[in-house]
C-alpha cells in the first residue's frame, strides 16, 4: 500500500517540541511553555456553566451545516461594533476552527494546480493544507525591511490565482498598516486574485485598532476564530465570511466534509459572546509580556526582533549562537525547561536561524523563563570560548 503525494506534507515541529516538553514534565521537570500559541486561560466559567445546564436538557445533535443562526448573528454584530461594517449574518459560516475554514475556502475557490501567494515566515499549515488539496503555495520570502509582510512588488510579480495574508501574523506578531493593506487588496483585485485575510489574532492589538480586509473590499474572504482572543483553542470553533453569492457553494462543501461544527462548541461560543466577560484585559497582559521580552532577549543573544503589533508571538534571529535552530531549541528545552519553537515551521529557506517565542503564558512564567535563559546564556558563552 502506498501513500498519496498529497499526504507528503512537512511535520509541524512545534507539536514535536510540545511532546518532548510533556515527556520532561512526566519526569518531574518544570517546563515553561512558550512554544504553543495558546492562551493560558480558558472559557469563562459562566459560559461553561450555561453549556453544562443546556446539555442536561438538549441532546446537542447535529446543527445546520452553516452554523447556529444566533451565533452567526452575534458574529455579524462584532463587525459592526469593531469595524463599523454591516455584514449580513447569512455571509457568516461557522467552522470547526479556522483550519476547517481554510479547507472550505481553498476547496471552494481554487482548482487543482492553482497557486496561492503566501509570505514566509508564515503559519505552516497554510502551505501544508494547500499541498494536501493538490494546490500550490507560491512562497515569497518577506524581509525585515517590509516587516515580514508581503509587499506590492511580490503581488505584481505573482502568477497566483489567490493571495493569503495574516495581520497580525504568526510567527512575527506584525500587522499590515492600513495603507499597505489597502494597496495590497487593490493590486490583487486588478490582477483578479482571490484575496483571503486571516484575522484570527484580531482583538489582540497593542498599537491601535485592527484593520479588516472587508473595510476595503466587500468581496474579500475573511477567516477568524474563537481560539485566540476568546481563549477557546480546544473547542475548535471558527468562522469565515464570504460574498453572499458563494454561501451556498461553501454550504454544500461543509455538509459533505464536516456535516456541521460541534454543536456544543457553537453554544459555548454563543454563551461567551452573550457573557459579561471582557477579554481586553488579556491584551494588557500580553503587552506587558511583550515589553519584558523586547527588553531582555536582545541582551542574551536573540537578535533582529521587530516589536510585535499584536497576537502573542515574537520572532528572533539566532545566528549568533552558530547552531541550527532545531538543535538550539532542543538544547534550551533540555537544559533550561523553556520550550520555544524552531523557525523551520515558519520559513522553508531561513528557518534554521530563527525561533519563535509565544508569550501567551502568565507574566510570572515569562519572568521565570527569562531568568532561566539568562543563566543558561552566561554558561553558554563560557563554554563557547
C-alpha positions as CSV (number, residue, x, y, z in Angstrom):
1,X,0.0,0.0,0.0
2,X,1.4,3.4,-0.9
3,X,0.6,6.9,0.4
4,X,-0.6,9.7,-1.8
5,X,1.7,12.5,-3.0
6,X,-0.9,14.9,-1.4
7,X,-0.1,13.4,2.1
8,X,3.6,14.3,1.7
9,X,3.5,17.4,3.9
10,X,6.0,18.8,6.4
11,X,5.7,17.9,10.1
12,X,4.5,20.6,12.5
13,X,7.7,20.7,14.6
14,X,6.1,22.8,17.4
15,X,4.0,19.7,18.2
16,X,7.2,17.6,18.4
17,X,8.7,20.2,20.8
18,X,5.4,20.1,22.8
19,X,5.6,16.3,23.0
20,X,9.2,16.4,24.2
21,X,8.3,19.1,26.8
22,X,5.4,16.9,28.0
23,X,7.9,14.0,28.4
24,X,10.1,16.1,30.6
25,X,7.1,17.1,32.7
26,X,6.2,13.5,33.3
27,X,9.8,13.0,34.5
28,X,9.2,15.7,37.1
29,X,10.9,18.6,35.3
30,X,9.4,22.1,35.4
31,X,8.7,23.4,31.9
32,X,7.6,26.9,30.8
33,X,5.6,26.6,27.6
34,X,6.4,29.3,25.1
35,X,6.2,27.0,22.1
36,X,2.5,26.8,21.5
37,X,0.3,29.8,20.6
38,X,-2.4,29.1,23.2
39,X,-3.8,31.4,25.8
40,X,-3.2,30.3,29.3
41,X,-6.8,31.0,30.3
42,X,-9.9,29.1,29.1
43,X,-13.5,29.7,28.6
44,X,-15.4,31.9,31.2
45,X,-16.9,29.8,34.0
46,X,-20.3,31.4,33.5
47,X,-20.4,30.3,29.8
48,X,-19.2,26.8,30.8
49,X,-22.0,26.5,33.4
50,X,-24.6,27.6,30.8
51,X,-23.3,24.9,28.4
52,X,-23.5,22.3,31.1
53,X,-27.0,23.3,32.0
54,X,-28.0,23.2,28.4
55,X,-26.5,19.7,27.9
56,X,-28.8,18.4,30.6
57,X,-31.9,19.2,28.6
58,X,-30.7,19.1,25.0
59,X,-29.1,16.2,23.1
60,X,-26.8,18.6,21.2
61,X,-27.2,16.7,18.0
62,X,-26.4,18.0,14.5
63,X,-26.8,21.7,13.8
64,X,-27.3,23.1,10.3
65,X,-24.1,23.0,8.2
66,X,-23.6,26.8,8.2
67,X,-23.9,27.0,12.0
68,X,-26.4,28.1,14.6
69,X,-28.2,31.2,13.3
70,X,-28.0,33.1,16.6
71,X,-24.2,32.6,16.6
72,X,-23.9,33.9,13.1
73,X,-25.9,36.9,14.0
74,X,-23.7,37.6,17.0
75,X,-20.6,37.4,14.9
76,X,-22.0,39.8,12.3
77,X,-22.6,42.2,15.2
78,X,-18.9,42.0,16.1
79,X,-18.1,43.5,12.7
80,X,-20.5,46.4,13.3
81,X,-19.0,47.1,16.7
82,X,-15.3,46.7,15.8
83,X,-15.1,47.9,12.2
84,X,-18.4,49.8,11.6
85,X,-19.2,47.2,8.9
86,X,-22.7,45.9,8.2
87,X,-22.4,42.2,7.5
88,X,-25.4,40.1,6.5
89,X,-25.3,37.1,9.0
90,X,-26.0,34.8,6.0
91,X,-22.5,35.5,4.9
92,X,-21.0,34.2,8.1
93,X,-20.2,30.5,8.0
94,X,-19.3,28.7,11.3
95,X,-16.5,26.2,11.0
96,X,-14.6,23.6,13.1
97,X,-11.8,26.1,13.9
98,X,-10.1,28.3,11.4
99,X,-8.4,25.1,9.9
100,X,-11.8,23.9,8.6
101,X,-12.4,27.4,7.2
102,X,-9.2,27.2,5.2
103,X,-10.1,23.8,3.8
104,X,-13.5,25.1,2.7
105,X,-12.1,28.3,1.2
106,X,-9.3,26.6,-0.6
107,X,-11.6,23.9,-2.0
108,X,-14.4,26.3,-3.0
109,X,-12.3,29.0,-4.8
110,X,-9.4,27.1,-6.4
111,X,-8.9,24.2,-8.8
112,X,-6.2,21.6,-8.7
113,X,-2.8,23.1,-9.6
114,X,-3.8,26.7,-8.8
115,X,-1.3,28.8,-6.9
116,X,-1.8,30.9,-3.9
117,X,0.7,33.6,-2.8
118,X,1.9,33.3,0.8
119,X,4.6,35.2,2.6
120,X,7.4,33.5,4.6
121,X,7.8,33.4,7.5
122,X,4.2,32.3,8.0
123,X,1.8,29.9,9.6
124,X,3.0,26.4,8.3
125,X,-0.5,24.9,7.9
126,X,-1.3,27.3,5.1
127,X,1.1,25.6,2.7
128,X,0.5,22.1,4.0
129,X,-3.3,22.3,3.7
130,X,-2.8,23.6,0.1
131,X,-0.5,20.7,-0.7
132,X,-2.9,18.2,0.6
133,X,-5.6,19.6,-1.7
134,X,-3.4,19.5,-4.8
135,X,-2.9,23.2,-4.8
136,X,0.4,25.0,-4.9
137,X,1.7,27.5,-2.4
138,X,3.8,30.3,-4.0
139,X,6.1,31.1,-1.2
140,X,7.6,34.6,-1.1
141,X,10.5,35.4,1.3
142,X,9.5,38.6,3.0
143,X,12.1,40.8,4.6
144,X,12.9,42.6,7.8
145,X,12.6,45.9,5.9
146,X,9.0,45.0,4.9
147,X,8.3,43.8,8.5
148,X,7.9,40.3,7.2
149,X,4.7,41.1,5.2
150,X,4.0,40.8,1.5
151,X,4.6,44.0,-0.4
152,X,3.2,45.3,-3.7
153,X,6.1,44.0,-5.7
154,X,5.5,40.5,-4.6
155,X,1.9,40.7,-5.7
156,X,2.7,42.4,-9.0
157,X,5.2,39.6,-9.9
158,X,3.0,36.8,-8.7
159,X,1.4,34.3,-11.1
160,X,-1.0,33.0,-8.4
161,X,-4.8,32.8,-8.5
162,X,-5.1,34.0,-4.9
163,X,-3.3,35.7,-2.1
164,X,-3.4,35.0,1.6
165,X,-2.3,37.5,4.2
166,X,-2.3,37.4,8.0
167,X,-2.4,40.6,10.1
168,X,-1.3,40.4,12.9
169,X,0.8,37.5,11.7
170,X,2.1,34.2,13.1
171,X,5.0,33.9,13.9
172,X,6.0,37.6,14.0
173,X,3.0,39.4,15.6
174,X,3.4,42.1,12.9
175,X,0.5,43.7,11.2
176,X,-0.1,45.5,7.9
177,X,-0.5,49.2,8.2
178,X,-3.8,50.5,6.8
179,X,-2.4,52.0,3.6
180,X,-0.4,48.8,3.0
181,X,-3.4,46.6,3.4
182,X,-5.5,48.8,1.1
183,X,-2.8,48.8,-1.6
184,X,-2.3,45.0,-1.5
185,X,-6.1,44.4,-1.9
186,X,-6.3,46.9,-4.8
187,X,-3.4,45.3,-6.5
188,X,-4.8,41.8,-6.1
189,X,-8.2,42.9,-7.4
190,X,-6.6,44.4,-10.6
191,X,-4.9,41.0,-11.1
192,X,-8.2,39.2,-10.4
193,X,-6.6,37.3,-7.4
194,X,-8.9,36.0,-4.8
195,X,-8.0,37.8,-1.5
196,X,-8.0,35.8,1.7
197,X,-7.4,37.5,5.0
198,X,-6.5,35.5,8.1
199,X,-7.7,37.7,11.0
200,X,-7.5,35.1,13.8
201,X,-5.5,37.5,16.1
202,X,-7.9,40.4,15.8
203,X,-8.7,41.8,19.2
204,X,-5.1,41.2,20.3
205,X,-3.7,44.5,19.1
206,X,-1.2,46.6,21.1
207,X,-0.9,49.7,18.8
208,X,-4.5,50.7,18.0
209,X,-7.5,49.2,16.2
210,X,-7.4,46.2,14.0
211,X,-7.8,46.6,10.2
212,X,-10.3,44.2,8.5
213,X,-10.0,43.4,4.8
214,X,-13.7,44.0,4.3
215,X,-13.1,47.7,5.0
216,X,-11.5,47.9,1.6
217,X,-13.2,45.1,-0.4
218,X,-16.6,43.6,0.3
219,X,-15.6,40.6,-1.8
220,X,-12.5,39.7,0.4
221,X,-12.7,36.4,2.2
222,X,-12.1,36.8,6.0
223,X,-11.3,34.0,8.3
224,X,-11.3,34.2,12.1
225,X,-11.7,32.0,15.2
226,X,-12.6,31.8,18.8
227,X,-9.2,30.3,19.7
228,X,-7.1,33.3,20.4
229,X,-8.9,36.4,21.6
230,X,-11.7,34.4,23.2
231,X,-9.3,31.7,24.5
232,X,-11.3,28.7,23.2
233,X,-8.5,26.8,21.4
234,X,-9.5,23.2,22.2
235,X,-13.2,23.8,21.4
236,X,-12.3,24.2,17.6
237,X,-14.7,27.0,16.6
238,X,-14.1,29.4,13.9
239,X,-15.8,31.3,11.1
240,X,-15.4,32.5,7.5
241,X,-17.1,35.5,5.8
242,X,-17.7,35.2,2.1
243,X,-19.7,37.2,-0.5
244,X,-23.3,36.2,-0.3
245,X,-23.3,34.7,-3.8
246,X,-20.9,32.0,-2.6
247,X,-22.6,31.0,0.6
248,X,-24.4,28.0,-1.0
249,X,-21.2,26.7,-2.5
250,X,-19.5,26.6,0.9
251,X,-22.6,25.2,2.5
252,X,-22.6,22.2,0.1
253,X,-19.0,21.5,0.8
254,X,-19.5,21.9,4.6
255,X,-22.4,19.5,4.5
256,X,-20.3,16.8,2.9
257,X,-16.9,17.4,4.5
258,X,-17.9,18.2,8.1
259,X,-21.7,17.8,8.4
260,X,-21.7,20.6,10.9
261,X,-19.4,22.2,13.5
262,X,-19.6,20.8,17.1
263,X,-23.0,21.8,18.5
264,X,-21.5,22.1,22.0
265,X,-18.7,24.4,20.8
266,X,-21.1,26.6,18.9
267,X,-23.3,27.0,22.0
268,X,-20.3,27.8,24.1
269,X,-19.2,30.4,21.6
270,X,-22.7,31.9,21.8
271,X,-22.7,32.0,25.6
272,X,-19.2,33.6,25.6
273,X,-20.4,36.4,23.3
274,X,-23.5,36.8,25.5
275,X,-21.5,36.9,28.7
276,X,-20.4,39.9,30.6
277,X,-16.7,38.9,30.4
278,X,-14.4,41.5,28.9
279,X,-11.4,39.8,27.2
280,X,-9.5,43.1,26.6
281,X,-7.6,42.7,29.9
282,X,-5.6,39.8,28.3
283,X,-4.3,42.3,25.8
284,X,-2.6,44.3,28.6
285,X,-1.1,41.1,30.0
286,X,0.3,40.1,26.6
287,X,1.6,43.6,26.0
288,X,3.4,43.5,29.3
289,X,4.9,40.2,28.4
290,X,6.0,41.5,25.0
291,X,7.7,44.6,26.5
292,X,9.7,42.4,29.0
293,X,10.8,40.1,26.2
294,X,11.8,43.0,24.0
295,X,13.9,44.5,26.8
296,X,15.7,41.3,27.7
297,X,16.1,38.9,24.7
298,X,18.5,41.1,22.7
299,X,20.8,41.0,25.7
300,X,21.0,37.2,25.7
301,X,21.8,36.5,22.0
302,X,18.4,36.8,20.3
303,X,18.6,39.5,17.6
304,X,16.7,41.3,14.8
305,X,13.5,41.3,16.7
306,X,10.8,43.6,15.4
307,X,8.3,44.7,18.1
308,X,5.1,42.8,17.6
309,X,1.9,44.8,16.9
310,X,-0.4,42.2,18.2
311,X,-1.0,38.5,18.7
312,X,1.3,36.9,21.3
313,X,4.4,36.0,19.3
314,X,7.9,37.3,18.9
315,X,10.3,36.2,16.1
316,X,14.0,36.3,16.7
317,X,17.3,35.6,14.8
318,X,19.6,33.1,16.5
319,X,22.5,33.2,14.1
320,X,24.7,34.4,17.0
321,X,24.5,31.0,18.6
322,X,26.0,29.4,15.5
323,X,23.7,26.4,15.8
324,X,20.8,25.1,13.8
325,X,17.6,26.4,15.3
326,X,16.1,22.9,16.0
327,X,19.3,21.8,17.7
328,X,19.3,25.0,19.7
329,X,15.7,24.8,20.7
330,X,16.1,21.2,21.9
331,X,19.2,22.2,23.9
332,X,17.4,25.1,25.5
333,X,14.5,22.9,26.4
334,X,16.6,20.1,28.0
335,X,18.9,22.5,29.8
336,X,16.5,25.2,31.0
337,X,13.0,23.7,30.7
338,X,11.9,26.6,28.4
339,X,10.1,25.4,25.4
340,X,10.2,27.6,22.2
341,X,9.7,26.8,18.5
342,X,12.3,26.5,15.8
343,X,11.9,28.7,12.7
344,X,11.7,25.7,10.4
345,X,7.9,25.6,10.9
346,X,7.5,29.1,9.5
347,X,10.2,29.5,6.9
348,X,11.4,26.8,4.5
349,X,14.6,28.8,3.5
350,X,15.7,30.7,6.6
351,X,14.1,28.8,9.4
352,X,17.3,27.2,10.5
353,X,18.4,30.5,12.0
354,X,15.2,31.8,13.7
355,X,13.0,30.9,16.6
356,X,9.5,31.9,17.8
357,X,8.5,32.8,21.4
358,X,4.9,32.6,22.3
359,X,4.1,34.9,25.2
360,X,0.6,33.9,25.9
361,X,1.6,32.5,29.3
362,X,1.5,34.4,32.6
363,X,3.8,37.3,33.3
364,X,5.4,35.3,36.1
365,X,6.2,32.5,33.6
366,X,7.8,35.0,31.3
367,X,10.0,36.4,34.1
368,X,11.0,32.8,35.1
369,X,11.8,31.9,31.5
370,X,14.0,34.9,31.1
371,X,15.8,34.2,34.3
372,X,16.5,30.7,33.2
373,X,17.6,31.8,29.7
374,X,19.9,34.5,31.2
375,X,21.6,31.9,33.4
376,X,21.9,29.5,30.6
377,X,23.3,32.1,28.2
378,X,26.1,33.0,30.6
379,X,27.1,29.3,30.8
380,X,26.7,29.0,27.0
381,X,29.1,32.0,26.4
382,X,31.7,30.5,28.7
383,X,31.5,27.1,27.0
384,X,31.8,28.7,23.6
385,X,35.0,30.5,24.3
